[in-house]
Each structure stands twice: as structure tokens, then as C-alpha cells.
Amino acid sequence: MGREYGRQACQTVIPGPGSSPSVTPSPRASATRTRRPSAGTAGGPTAWRTRSRTARTRTSRTPTSRCGGRLLRQIVDEQVEAALALGPDLVTVSAGGNDVIRPGSDPDELAERYDGMVEQLRRDGATVVLFTGPDVGTTPVLGMVRGKTAVYNEHLHAIALKHGALVTNLWALRVLRDPRMWAPDRLHHSPLGHATVAAAVLDTLGVPHALGPSVPEPLAARPWREARVEDLGWAKEYLVPWVVRRVRGTSSGDGVTAKRTTLQPVTRRD
């Protein structure tokens, strides 16, 4: 079940008997049939998942059901049992971000539902990886939910400890504060952001990889007027449509279905 934080929350399923751990990231879940991490190891768009898979294995079989705009309730109701039916060894869960950014949402209530979800996913002994939300304090508009995000993250750490899950801590990745880590909508990761998250997931799983650290060159100073013009353009193109959907009670994920719903070979490109 996956999402990029505050963005897509949906499911990706990646079974591949005999392959290395596969990961998915995201409000967007992955259920992976694979070998478990060795003893002593700590126990969204799909670009970063592709990078993660490429770093680990040449071939896997992947039905991907990642969708945008899913809420935590929808993930629990629609995806958990479907993921468990695959008998996964590894499940990655990135969910709740779309709920957190909505006005009036309660991170304590969300955590109760999340706790039950993780309990279900752990019931057969699968390794489960959770994702915290990133620090959105420097992002216009989204910065208003920074405190709510921090509370939600603390719940996720407690839930992981309770159920023996792992946590990929996106809040701790300070490099994600760089605007170049984000797409123009400021909600989804850029290719550089995906690479950064992919490396973090592999580190969480203790999987060796060759993904280098994402350390972009410092940004040049920008005139205040230029930055505000860019903010206005973003608000017109992305923020206003989001507000309209809230008023109408619709979601960007309405009518969105899985990209891949059946097992298909995924071959590494050298």
C-alpha cells in the first residue's frame, strides 16, 4: 500500500518467489514474495520502486496496483486482504498522507486505523516497512500541516515498535527539503526525490545497493518577486483544483484503477 506522503495512497504488489526484497513510499502497498532479510538486519509514481527493484534483482513478477488519491480507509478496505492473499514475505506501506493534509482530519484517529492495518499485515509473519511523512515545514500551504504530520509520524513509530515493523524515516531525510526533490505540484517526488527514497528504503531493509547519496548543488538565491510569481502559478494550477475537489467531495483518485493487475515479468535493464 503506498503513497508518497500527502499524495497517492494506494497499493503496489510485487511478488517474485526467490527474488531479493522488493520495496515500494506511499499515502502509495507493496506485497512482495521474496526471501526475508537476513538475521541481524532491521526487521509511489512508481519511479523509486523501479530504482529499488533494479538495485536488487534482475527479474521479478509484478502486478502493480498503485493508484493516486487514496485515503487510509480505502486502502484498509480495498487493499490489505488482497495483499495478504499473495502470501507476501515483505509488505511496504505508505499511507495516510492524503488524510493528514485534509482539513479537520485527526492524526490520533488515523493512527488507530493504521494500527489495525499493520496488525493484519504482520499476522502471517511478513516483514512490514512503514513510511513517515517528510518535513513539509518549508513548503507553502502544506507547511500548515507540519505539526499534524509530526504527531502522525510519532504514532507510526509507536505502531512499528508495537508490531515489530520497520520504518523508513522520510522526516529525517533533510535533503527532501530541497525543492528539486519534488515535482512541480509540490506533492509528488521528482526523479531525484524518487532516487533518494529508493536508497532510503534499501538502507532500511539492509539491502546492499549502489545508489549514491542525493546531494544537489546549493540553490542560487532567487528574487522575492520571482518566487512569489511561481507560488501564484502553483496555486492556480494545483492548489485551487484541490480545494474545488474538497468542496465537491471528490478525489483525484476517483476512478483510478491499478496499472497492472496480473503477474507480469519485470526485467532489469543493464
TIGULO-505156 format. One line per 2 residues: number of its first residue (from 1); for each residue y, x, z of C-alpha. Coordinates in nm, 2 decimals, padded with zeros to 4 digits. Layout:
BEGIN
NUM> Y/X/Z ~ ...;
//
This chain:
BEGIN
1> 00.00/00.00/00.00 ~ 00.31/00.17/-00.09;
3> 00.67/00.16/-00.12 ~ 00.95/00.41/-00.14;
5> 01.15/00.33/00.16 ~ 01.37/00.03/00.13;
7> 01.24/-00.01/-00.22 ~ 00.90/-00.11/-00.36;
9> 00.64/-00.21/-00.11 ~ 00.31/-00.25/-00.27;
11> -00.04/-00.11/-00.33 ~ -00.20/00.16/-00.53;
13> -00.57/00.20/-00.51 ~ -00.72/00.53/-00.61;
15> -01.10/00.55/-00.57 ~ -01.28/00.86/-00.71;
17> -01.61/00.95/-00.54 ~ -01.63/01.32/-00.49;
19> -01.27/01.40/-00.56 ~ -01.02/01.56/-00.33;
21> -00.80/01.33/-00.11 ~ -00.56/01.12/-00.32;
23> -00.23/01.00/-00.20 ~ 00.04/00.76/-00.28;
25> 00.53/00.65/-00.02 ~ 00.58/00.33/-00.03;
27> 00.77/00.00/00.14 ~ 00.47/00.12/-00.22;
29> -00.11/00.11/-00.05 ~ -00.35/00.36/-00.19;
31> -00.71/00.33/-00.11 ~ -00.89/00.65/-00.21;
33> -01.26/00.70/-00.22 ~ -01.29/01.07/-00.16;
35> -01.40/01.35/00.08 ~ -01.23/01.34/00.42;
37> -01.01/01.62/00.53 ~ -01.20/01.90/00.70;
39> -01.23/01.93/01.07 ~ -00.92/02.06/01.23;
41> -00.69/01.90/00.97 ~ -00.45/01.64/01.09;
43> -00.64/01.33/01.08 ~ 00.58/00.46/-00.52;
45> 00.74/00.46/-00.93 ~ 00.41/00.65/-00.94;
47> 00.55/00.99/-01.03 ~ 00.50/01.16/-00.69;
49> 00.15/01.01/-00.67 ~ 00.07/01.17/-01.01;
51> 00.20/01.50/-00.89 ~ -00.01/01.48/-00.58;
53> -00.33/01.40/-00.77 ~ -00.26/01.68/-01.02;
55> -00.22/01.93/-00.74 ~ -00.57/01.83/-00.60;
57> -00.81/01.73/-00.87 ~ -00.88/01.72/-01.24;
59> -01.03/01.37/-01.27 ~ -01.03/01.06/-01.06;
61> -01.07/00.69/-01.14 ~ -00.76/00.49/-01.06;
63> -00.69/00.12/-01.05 ~ -00.32/00.12/-00.97;
65> -00.17/-00.19/-00.83 ~ 00.17/-00.07/-00.73;
67> 00.44/-00.33/-00.76 ~ 00.81/-00.34/-00.67;
69> 00.99/-00.56/-00.42 ~ 00.70/-00.64/-00.19;
71> 00.76/-00.74/00.17 ~ 00.54/-00.63/00.45;
73> 00.40/-00.99/00.49 ~ 00.30/-00.99/00.12;
75> 00.13/-00.65/00.15 ~ -00.07/-00.76/00.45;
77> -00.17/-01.09/00.29 ~ -00.24/-00.97/-00.06;
79> -00.35/-00.61/-00.05 ~ -00.52/-00.50/00.27;
81> -00.85/-00.67/00.22 ~ -00.85/-00.57/-00.15;
83> -00.81/-00.21/-00.05 ~ -01.08/-00.23/00.22;
85> -01.32/-00.38/-00.03 ~ -01.32/-00.05/-00.21;
87> -01.47/00.12/00.10 ~ -01.20/00.39/00.10;
89> -01.20/00.72/00.29 ~ -00.82/00.76/00.26;
91> -00.55/00.50/00.26 ~ -00.18/00.58/00.23;
93> 00.06/00.31/00.35 ~ 00.44/00.30/00.28;
95> 00.56/-00.05/00.37 ~ 00.84/-00.24/00.55;
97> 01.14/-00.08/00.39 ~ 01.23/-00.39/00.19;
99> 01.22/-00.59/00.51 ~ 01.43/-00.34/00.71;
101> 01.72/-00.35/00.46 ~ 01.73/-00.73/00.47;
103> 02.00/-00.88/00.70 ~ 01.85/-01.03/01.01;
105> 01.52/-00.85/01.00 ~ 01.38/-00.73/01.33;
107> 01.20/-00.39/01.34 ~ 01.01/-00.49/01.65;
109> 00.86/-00.80/01.48 ~ 00.78/-00.59/01.17;
111> 00.61/-00.33/01.39 ~ 00.38/-00.60/01.53;
113> 00.26/-00.70/01.18 ~ 00.24/-00.33/01.08;
115> 00.02/-00.25/01.39 ~ -00.23/-00.52/01.29;
117> -00.24/-00.39/00.93 ~ -00.31/-00.03/01.04;
119> -00.58/-00.15/01.28 ~ -00.75/-00.33/00.99;
121> -00.73/-00.03/00.76 ~ -00.88/00.20/01.03;
123> -01.16/-00.03/01.12 ~ -01.42/00.15/00.89;
125> -01.30/00.50/00.98 ~ -01.08/00.57/00.68;
127> -00.81/00.83/00.72 ~ -00.47/00.65/00.71;
129> -00.14/00.81/00.62 ~ 00.19/00.63/00.71;
131> 00.54/00.70/00.59 ~ 00.86/00.68/00.79;
133> 01.18/00.58/00.62 ~ 01.42/00.86/00.52;
135> 01.75/00.91/00.69 ~ 01.99/00.68/00.49;
137> 02.30/00.76/00.71 ~ 02.49/00.93/00.42;
139> 02.41/00.66/00.16 ~ 02.68/00.40/00.11;
141> 02.59/00.05/00.22 ~ 02.23/00.15/00.32;
143> 02.38/00.36/00.59 ~ 02.44/00.04/00.78;
145> 02.07/00.00/00.85 ~ 02.03/00.36/00.97;
147> 01.98/00.25/01.33 ~ 01.73/-00.02/01.24;
149> 01.54/00.24/01.03 ~ 01.53/00.48/01.32;
151> 01.38/00.21/01.55 ~ 01.12/00.11/01.29;
153> 01.03/00.48/01.25 ~ 00.97/00.52/01.62;
155> 00.73/00.22/01.60 ~ 00.54/00.38/01.31;
157> 00.49/00.70/01.51 ~ 00.36/00.50/01.81;
159> 00.13/00.29/01.58 ~ -00.01/00.61/01.42;
161> -00.08/00.76/01.77 ~ -00.24/00.44/01.88;
163> -00.48/00.42/01.58 ~ -00.53/00.78/01.50;
165> -00.34/00.77/01.17 ~ -00.13/01.05/01.01;
167> 00.25/01.03/00.95 ~ 00.44/01.18/00.66;
169> 00.78/01.20/00.82 ~ 01.04/01.14/00.55;
171> 01.32/01.12/00.80 ~ 01.26/01.48/00.89;
173> 01.29/01.59/00.52 ~ 01.66/01.67/00.54;
175> 01.66/01.77/00.17 ~ 01.62/01.39/00.09;
177> 01.99/01.35/00.20 ~ 02.08/01.52/-00.13;
179> 02.19/01.25/-00.38 ~ 01.99/01.43/-00.65;
181> 01.67/01.33/-00.48 ~ 01.75/00.97/-00.57;
183> 01.77/00.76/-00.89 ~ 02.10/00.60/-01.00;
185> 02.01/00.29/-00.80 ~ 02.00/00.50/-00.48;
187> 01.68/00.32/-00.38 ~ 01.41/00.50/-00.57;
189> 01.34/00.87/-00.59 ~ 01.44/01.09/-00.88;
191> 01.17/01.32/-01.03 ~ 01.29/01.59/-00.79;
193> 01.25/01.34/-00.50 ~ 00.90/01.25/-00.61;
195> 00.80/01.61/-00.62 ~ 00.94/01.66/-00.27;
197> 00.75/01.36/-00.13 ~ 00.43/01.47/-00.31;
199> 00.44/01.81/-00.14 ~ 00.50/01.65/00.20;
201> 00.20/01.42/00.17 ~ -00.03/01.70/00.07;
203> 00.10/01.90/00.37 ~ 00.03/01.61/00.60;
205> -00.33/01.59/00.47 ~ -00.37/01.97/00.50;
207> -00.44/01.99/00.12 ~ -00.36/02.33/-00.04;
209> -00.12/02.29/-00.33 ~ 00.12/02.49/-00.55;
211> 00.42/02.25/-00.53 ~ 00.71/02.46/-00.44;
213> 00.99/02.36/-00.20 ~ 01.26/02.14/-00.35;
215> 01.58/02.33/-00.27 ~ 01.85/02.24/-00.52;
217> 02.17/02.44/-00.56 ~ 02.46/02.32/-00.35;
219> 02.66/02.04/-00.49 ~ 03.01/02.12/-00.62;
221> 03.29/01.94/-00.43 ~ 03.40/01.61/-00.60;
223> 03.74/01.45/-00.60 ~ 03.75/01.14/-00.37;
225> 03.86/00.92/-00.66 ~ 03.57/01.02/-00.88;
227> 03.32/00.95/-00.60 ~ 03.47/00.60/-00.53;
229> 03.46/00.51/-00.90 ~ 03.09/00.60/-00.90;
231> 03.04/00.39/-00.59 ~ 03.20/00.09/-00.76;
233> 02.99/00.13/-01.06 ~ 02.67/00.14/-00.85;
235> 02.78/-00.17/-00.65 ~ 02.84/-00.37/-00.98;
237> 02.51/-00.26/-01.14 ~ 02.28/-00.26/-00.84;
239> 02.43/-00.40/-00.51 ~ 02.57/-00.73/-00.65;
241> 02.24/-00.83/-00.82 ~ 02.06/-00.75/-00.50;
243> 02.29/-00.98/-00.30 ~ 02.25/-01.25/-00.56;
245> 01.87/-01.23/-00.52 ~ 01.91/-01.27/-00.14;
247> 02.12/-01.58/-00.18 ~ 01.88/-01.73/-00.43;
249> 01.58/-01.64/-00.22 ~ 01.42/-01.43/-00.50;
251> 01.29/-01.08/-00.51 ~ 01.28/-00.80/-00.77;
253> 00.90/-00.80/-00.72 ~ 00.85/-01.17/-00.81;
255> 00.61/-01.20/-01.10 ~ 00.53/-00.83/-01.10;
257> 00.16/-00.75/-01.12 ~ -00.05/-00.44/-01.10;
259> 00.00/-00.17/-01.37 ~ -00.38/-00.10/-01.36;
261> -00.62/-00.34/-01.20 ~ -00.95/-00.19/-01.32;
263> -01.11/00.15/-01.28 ~ -00.97/00.39/-01.54;
265> -01.01/00.77/-01.58 ~ -00.71/00.98/-01.48;
267> -00.74/01.33/-01.62 ~ -00.53/01.62/-01.51;
269> -00.31/01.77/-01.78 ~ -00.31/02.15/-01.76;
//
